[in-house]
Amino acid sequence: MSIVQLLFVSMYNRLLDMYPDNINYQVEMHDDHAHLGYKIKELRSVAVPTEPDERKAFLLQHWEEYFTNFVTPAVELIALAGDLKPDAIWQQFSGHLKMTQDFIAEHMNMPQLTEQFLADGKLLTEFLDPALFNRRRNPYVLQNPRYVENPYKPEEKWLMHSSCCMYDRRENGTKCYTCPRMTSDEREERKSEILATAAVH
C-alpha cells in the first residue's frame, strides 16, 4: 500500500487515503493460486506540497504516523497468524520498491515521473527510523540488487526478489523464477520449461 501511495504522490501530488477503514482486503482465486489485493472504498486524497522542504516534512510525518498506527501492527499480526517472524514480510518491501522504480524508468517513458518517484522514494529508504518497523534495519533499503535474465527476452533483466516469498511452501508449490534461493541449475531447468511451454502456445 505504501508503494501505491508513493506512486500517486509522485504522479499527482496527492496522498491517497489507504487506512483500514477505507479499504477492503480481497482474495480472488485463479485456478491453483490466489490474487490478493485491496479495494479502496472511497477515493479520498489530500494535496501534497511541491516545495521540496515542505514536501519532505509532510511526507515524513505521514509515513511515521502510517507505519506506527497501521502498517507495522498489521505486519506483526499477519506474521503472528501465519506463525512467521515479521522479517519474512518486511524483507519483501525493498524488492517491491526497486521493481516499481525499474518499471517506471524502463516502461513509462516519463523522465519527470521517474525522477520524482526516486526523490520521493528516498524518504522511505533514507529518512525513516528502523524503530518504526520494530527492526534494526529499514526494510526499504535494498543492498546489492541482483538481476536474472528474462527467459522470454534475454536482452531484458528481471530483478531477483529481495527474499524468498515462500510460495514453494504451499501444496504443489514451486520457487519463483526470481527466487534468491533458486540455484543456477534450477533456474536453467525452469527456463527450459518456460520456453517449452511458450513454444507450444
LUMTILUM-66329 format. One line per 8 residues: number of its first residue (from 1); for each residue z, x negated, y of N, C-alpha, C, CB. Coordinates in steps of 0.05 Angstrom, whole numbers. Glycine has a CB too. Layout:
// LUMTILUM-66329
NUM = Z,X,Y,Z,X,Y,Z,X,Y,Z,X,Y | ...
***
This chain:
// LUMTILUM-66329
1 = 0,-16,-24,0,0,0,0,-17,25,24,19,0 | 14,-40,24,14,-58,47,-14,-68,53,33,-81,43 | -30,-73,33,-57,-83,38,-75,-61,50,-70,-92,11 | -71,-36,42,-86,-14,54,-78,-11,84,-80,13,39 | -52,-13,89,-43,-12,117,-54,-35,133,-12,-12,118 | -54,-58,122,-64,-82,135,-94,-79,142,-59,-107,118 | -109,-68,123,-138,-65,127,-143,-45,151,-151,-54,102 | -129,-23,151,-132,-4,173,-123,-15,200,-117,22,167
9 = -102,-31,200,-93,-44,224,-115,-62,235,-67,-60,219 | -128,-78,217,-148,-97,226,-174,-83,234,-154,-116,204 | -181,-61,221,-206,-47,227,-204,-28,251,-214,-30,203 | -181,-14,253,-179,7,273,-156,5,293,-177,33,259 | -140,-16,289,-116,-19,306,-98,6,304,-123,-24,335 | -96,17,280,-79,40,274,-63,34,249,-96,66,270 | -37,41,250,-19,37,228,-15,64,213,8,26,237 | -24,64,188,-22,89,172,6,94,163,-40,87,148
17 = 14,120,163,40,128,152,37,129,122,49,156,164 | 49,109,109,48,109,79,76,106,68,31,85,69 | 94,123,79,121,125,69,122,146,46,141,133,92 | 142,145,30,142,162,6,140,192,11,167,157,-10 | 149,201,34,148,230,40,119,238,47,167,237,62 | 101,218,51,74,225,59,53,216,39,68,213,86 | 61,208,15,42,200,-6,50,212,-33,41,170,-8 | 30,218,-49,33,226,-76,23,204,-95,19,253,-82
25 = 39,197,-115,31,177,-135,15,192,-156,56,163,-147 | -9,181,-162,-27,195,-180,-35,177,-204,-52,204,-166 | -37,190,-227,-47,176,-251,-71,192,-262,-24,175,-273 | -93,178,-265,-118,191,-274,-128,176,-299,-140,190,-252 | -130,191,-321,-138,178,-346,-168,174,-347,-129,196,-370 | -176,150,-357,-204,143,-361,-207,132,-389,-215,123,-339 | -215,149,-408,-218,140,-436,-192,127,-446,-242,120,-439 | -193,100,-449,-170,86,-461,-150,74,-441,-179,65,-480
33 = -154,80,-415,-137,69,-395,-133,88,-372,-148,42,-385 | -113,82,-355,-107,100,-332,-113,85,-306,-78,109,-334 | -122,100,-286,-124,90,-259,-100,101,-243,-151,99,-246 | -87,83,-229,-63,90,-214,-70,89,-184,-39,72,-221 | -59,107,-169,-65,106,-140,-47,124,-125,-93,113,-135 | -51,125,-99,-35,141,-81,-54,159,-65,-18,124,-62 | -45,184,-60,-60,202,-43,-43,208,-19,-67,229,-59 | -54,204,5,-40,210,29,-40,240,34,-53,194,53
41 = -16,251,39,-14,280,43,-26,288,70,15,289,42 | -19,274,91,-28,280,118,-35,254,132,-6,295,134 | -59,253,144,-68,229,157,-54,226,184,-99,229,161 | -33,209,183,-17,204,207,-18,174,213,12,214,204 | -21,167,238,-21,138,246,-11,134,274,-49,127,242 | -4,110,280,4,102,307,-13,79,316,35,96,309 | -17,77,342,-33,55,353,-18,28,351,-39,60,383 | -33,7,345,-22,-20,343,-31,-35,368,-31,-34,317
49 = -13,-49,381,-21,-65,405,-43,-85,398,3,-79,417 | -60,-90,417,-81,-110,414,-75,-137,427,-107,-100,425 | -56,-137,446,-47,-162,458,-32,-178,436,-29,-157,483 | -40,-203,431,-30,-218,408,0,-219,404,-40,-246,409 | 15,-225,425,44,-227,422,57,-199,416,57,-239,447 | 47,-179,430,57,-152,425,50,-142,397,46,-132,446 | 26,-149,389,16,-141,362,34,-154,340,-13,-149,358 | 39,-180,344,56,-195,325,84,-182,323,58,-224,333
57 = 96,-177,346,123,-166,346,123,-138,334,134,-164,375 | 103,-122,340,102,-95,330,99,-95,299,78,-80,342 | 80,-111,289,75,-111,260,98,-124,245,49,-126,254 | 110,-145,255,133,-157,241,156,-138,239,142,-183,255 | 161,-123,260,182,-103,259,176,-82,238,186,-89,287 | 150,-73,237,142,-53,217,146,-64,189,113,-45,221 | 135,-89,184,137,-99,156,166,-103,147,122,-126,155 | 183,-113,165,211,-117,158,224,-91,150,226,-130,181
65 = 219,-70,166,231,-44,160,218,-31,135,227,-25,185 | 192,-34,132,177,-22,110,186,-34,83,147,-26,113 | 189,-60,82,198,-73,57,227,-68,52,192,-103,58 | 244,-69,72,272,-65,68,278,-37,58,287,-70,95 | 266,-17,69,273,11,63,256,24,42,271,27,88 | 233,12,36,215,26,17,204,8,-5,192,38,32 | 188,-12,2,174,-27,-19,192,-43,-37,154,-47,-5 | 210,-58,-26,228,-74,-43,245,-57,-62,246,-92,-26
73 = 259,-36,-52,273,-19,-70,255,-6,-92,288,3,-55 | 231,2,-84,212,14,-103,204,-6,-125,187,24,-89 | 198,-31,-117,191,-51,-137,214,-56,-156,184,-78,-123 | 238,-57,-146,261,-63,-163,267,-39,-182,286,-68,-146 | 263,-15,-173,267,8,-190,246,10,-212,268,34,-173 | 221,4,-204,199,5,-224,204,-17,-245,172,0,-210 | 212,-40,-236,218,-62,-255,240,-55,-274,224,-88,-240 | 261,-42,-263,284,-34,-279,275,-13,-300,306,-22,-262
81 = 259,6,-292,249,27,-310,232,15,-332,234,48,-295 | 217,-7,-326,200,-19,-346,212,-42,-360,175,-28,-332 | 238,-46,-356,253,-68,-368,240,-95,-363,255,-63,-399 | 232,-99,-338,220,-124,-329,236,-136,-306,190,-118,-320 | 230,-161,-301,241,-174,-277,223,-166,-253,243,-205,-280 | 234,-161,-230,217,-154,-207,195,-175,-201,234,-151,-182 | 200,-200,-208,179,-221,-204,153,-214,-218,190,-248,-214 | 154,-200,-240,130,-193,-254,111,-175,-237,136,-178,-280
89 = 124,-160,-218,108,-144,-200,101,-159,-175,124,-118,-193 | 121,-172,-163,117,-187,-138,94,-208,-142,142,-201,-130 | 92,-220,-165,73,-241,-169,44,-232,-166,77,-254,-196 | 40,-206,-166,12,-195,-163,4,-193,-134,11,-167,-176 | 23,-194,-115,18,-188,-87,-1,-209,-74,43,-187,-72 | 4,-234,-79,-13,-255,-66,-42,-253,-75,-1,-283,-72 | -46,-248,-100,-74,-246,-111,-89,-223,-98,-73,-243,-141 | -75,-200,-95,-88,-176,-83,-96,-181,-54,-70,-152,-86
97 = -78,-195,-40,-85,-202,-12,-109,-220,-10,-60,-214,2 | -109,-241,-27,-131,-260,-27,-157,-247,-35,-124,-284,-45 | -156,-230,-56,-180,-216,-65,-192,-199,-42,-174,-199,-89 | -175,-186,-28,-184,-169,-6,-196,-186,17,-162,-152,6 | -183,-208,23,-194,-227,43,-222,-237,34,-175,-251,47 | -225,-245,9,-250,-255,-1,-272,-233,0,-247,-265,-29 | -264,-209,-8,-284,-187,-8,-294,-181,20,-271,-161,-20 | -276,-179,39,-284,-174,67,-303,-196,77,-260,-171,85
105 = -296,-221,72,-312,-243,81,-339,-244,69,-297,-269,77 | -341,-238,43,-366,-241,28,-384,-217,28,-360,-248,0 | -373,-193,31,-389,-169,27,-391,-150,51,-378,-154,4 | -374,-152,70,-375,-132,92,-391,-140,116,-347,-126,100 | -398,-166,118,-415,-175,139,-405,-167,167,-444,-165,136 | -379,-170,170,-366,-163,195,-347,-186,203,-349,-136,193 | -358,-207,216,-342,-231,222,-317,-225,238,-359,-251,237 | -319,-206,257,-296,-199,273,-273,-187,256,-303,-180,296
113 = -281,-170,237,-261,-159,219,-249,-181,201,-273,-137,201 | -266,-198,191,-256,-220,174,-235,-237,189,-279,-238,165 | -241,-243,214,-223,-260,230,-197,-245,236,-236,-267,256 | -199,-219,242,-175,-203,249,-158,-199,224,-183,-176,261 | -171,-194,201,-155,-190,176,-141,-215,168,-174,-181,153 | -153,-238,172,-140,-263,166,-116,-267,185,-160,-287,167 | -121,-261,210,-99,-265,230,-76,-246,224,-110,-260,258 | -82,-221,219,-60,-202,213,-47,-208,187,-71,-173,213
121 = -62,-218,168,-51,-225,142,-31,-248,143,-73,-232,122 | -35,-266,163,-17,-289,166,12,-279,172,-26,-307,188 | 14,-255,183,41,-245,189,56,-240,162,40,-219,206 | 41,-232,142,53,-227,116,59,-254,102,34,-211,98 | 41,-273,104,44,-298,89,62,-318,102,18,-310,84 | 63,-318,129,77,-340,143,102,-332,158,58,-352,162 | 106,-306,163,128,-299,180,149,-281,167,117,-285,204 | 145,-272,143,165,-255,130,185,-271,114,151,-234,112
129 = 210,-266,118,232,-280,104,232,-271,75,259,-274,117 | 232,-290,56,233,-282,28,256,-264,21,235,-307,11 | 277,-264,37,300,-247,32,292,-217,34,323,-252,52 | 271,-211,49,261,-183,50,254,-173,22,238,-181,69 | 245,-191,5,236,-184,-22,257,-190,-43,210,-199,-28 | 281,-200,-34,302,-209,-52,292,-230,-71,313,-185,-69 | 276,-249,-59,265,-271,-74,269,-297,-59,234,-266,-80 | 264,-319,-73,266,-345,-59,239,-353,-46,274,-367,-79
137 = 217,-340,-55,191,-345,-44,178,-320,-34,173,-359,-64 | 163,-322,-12,148,-299,-2,126,-293,-23,136,-305,26 | 124,-269,-33,105,-263,-55,76,-262,-45,112,-237,-67 | 71,-262,-19,44,-262,-9,32,-289,-7,43,-249,19 | 48,-310,-10,37,-337,-8,25,-345,-35,60,-357,-1 | -1,-351,-34,-16,-359,-58,-22,-388,-57,-43,-342,-61 | -10,-403,-75,-14,-432,-75,-36,-439,-95,13,-446,-83 | -55,-455,-86,-76,-465,-103,-92,-442,-117,-66,-484,-124
145 = -105,-425,-102,-121,-404,-115,-142,-416,-133,-134,-385,-94 | -146,-404,-157,-166,-413,-176,-187,-391,-181,-152,-421,-203 | -211,-400,-186,-233,-382,-190,-247,-387,-217,-254,-385,-167 | -259,-366,-227,-275,-369,-252,-303,-357,-246,-261,-354,-276 | -321,-365,-262,-349,-357,-259,-352,-327,-266,-368,-373,-277 | -366,-313,-248,-373,-285,-254,-393,-285,-276,-385,-271,-228 | -387,-273,-299,-405,-274,-322,-432,-260,-317,-392,-261,-346 | -432,-241,-298,-457,-226,-292,-474,-242,-272,-450,-199,-280
153 = -461,-257,-254,-476,-272,-233,-463,-299,-231,-475,-257,-206 | -472,-319,-246,-459,-345,-248,-456,-359,-220,-475,-363,-266 | -473,-351,-201,-470,-364,-174,-446,-353,-159,-496,-359,-158 | -434,-331,-168,-411,-319,-155,-385,-327,-170,-413,-289,-154 | -363,-327,-156,-337,-334,-168,-318,-310,-165,-325,-359,-155 | -302,-307,-186,-281,-287,-185,-254,-301,-183,-282,-269,-210 | -237,-290,-166,-210,-301,-163,-194,-296,-188,-196,-290,-138 | -181,-317,-198,-164,-313,-221,-138,-299,-211,-157,-340,-235
161 = -127,-281,-227,-103,-267,-219,-80,-287,-214,-94,-247,-241 | -63,-281,-195,-41,-299,-189,-21,-300,-211,-28,-290,-163 | -19,-279,-227,-2,-280,-251,-12,-258,-270,28,-275,-244 | -3,-259,-295,-12,-240,-315,-2,-212,-309,-4,-249,-343 | -19,-192,-310,-10,-164,-305,0,-151,-331,-34,-148,-294 | -2,-166,-353,8,-157,-379,-7,-133,-390,38,-150,-377 | -32,-130,-382,-48,-108,-393,-52,-111,-423,-76,-107,-379 | -51,-136,-433,-55,-141,-461,-31,-133,-478,-61,-170,-466
169 = -8,-126,-465,16,-118,-480,14,-89,-490,40,-122,-462 | -5,-74,-478,-7,-46,-487,-20,-45,-515,-24,-30,-467 | -19,-22,-528,-32,-20,-554,-62,-24,-552,-26,8,-566 | -72,-42,-568,-100,-50,-569,-109,-62,-542,-118,-26,-575 | -90,-72,-527,-96,-84,-501,-108,-112,-504,-72,-86,-484 | -122,-121,-484,-134,-148,-483,-128,-161,-456,-164,-147,-489 | -130,-187,-455,-126,-201,-430,-150,-195,-411,-123,-232,-434 | -144,-193,-386,-166,-191,-366,-182,-216,-366,-154,-184,-338
177 = -208,-214,-358,-225,-238,-356,-214,-258,-337,-254,-229,-348 | -200,-249,-317,-189,-267,-296,-159,-273,-301,-193,-255,-269 | -149,-268,-325,-121,-273,-331,-115,-303,-331,-114,-261,-358 | -94,-312,-317,-87,-341,-317,-77,-350,-344,-67,-346,-296 | -70,-332,-362,-61,-340,-388,-84,-344,-408,-42,-320,-399 | -108,-336,-400,-131,-338,-418,-141,-367,-420,-154,-319,-409 | -145,-377,-444,-154,-405,-447,-184,-406,-442,-148,-416,-476 | -195,-430,-438,-224,-433,-433,-240,-422,-456,-231,-463,-428
185 = -231,-427,-481,-245,-417,-504,-245,-387,-505,-233,-429,-530 | -222,-375,-499,-220,-346,-499,-239,-334,-478,-191,-337,-494 | -240,-347,-454,-257,-337,-433,-287,-339,-440,-252,-352,-406 | -294,-361,-453,-322,-364,-462,-329,-342,-483,-327,-392,-474 | -310,-337,-501,-315,-316,-521,-318,-289,-507,-292,-315,-541 | -301,-283,-488,-302,-258,-473,-328,-256,-457,-278,-255,-454 | -337,-278,-446,-362,-279,-431,-385,-271,-449,-367,-307,-419 | -385,-282,-473,-407,-276,-492,-407,-246,-499,-404,-293,-518
193 = -383,-235,-502,-380,-206,-508,-391,-189,-485,-351,-198,-515 | -384,-197,-461,-393,-183,-437,-423,-183,-434,-380,-195,-412 | -435,-207,-438,-464,-209,-436,-478,-194,-458,-472,-239,-436 | -467,-194,-482,-479,-179,-504,-479,-150,-498,-465,-185,-530 | -457,-139,-488,-455,-111,-481,-474,-104,-458,-426,-104,-472 | -476,-122,-438,-494,-117,-416,-523,-117,-425,-491,-139,-394 | -530,-133,-444,-558,-134,-455,-565,-108,-469,-561,-158,-474 | -546,-96,-482,-551,-70,-496,-557,-48,-477,-527,-63,-514
201 = -542,-49,-454,-546,-28,-434,-568,-35,-414,-519,-24,-418
***
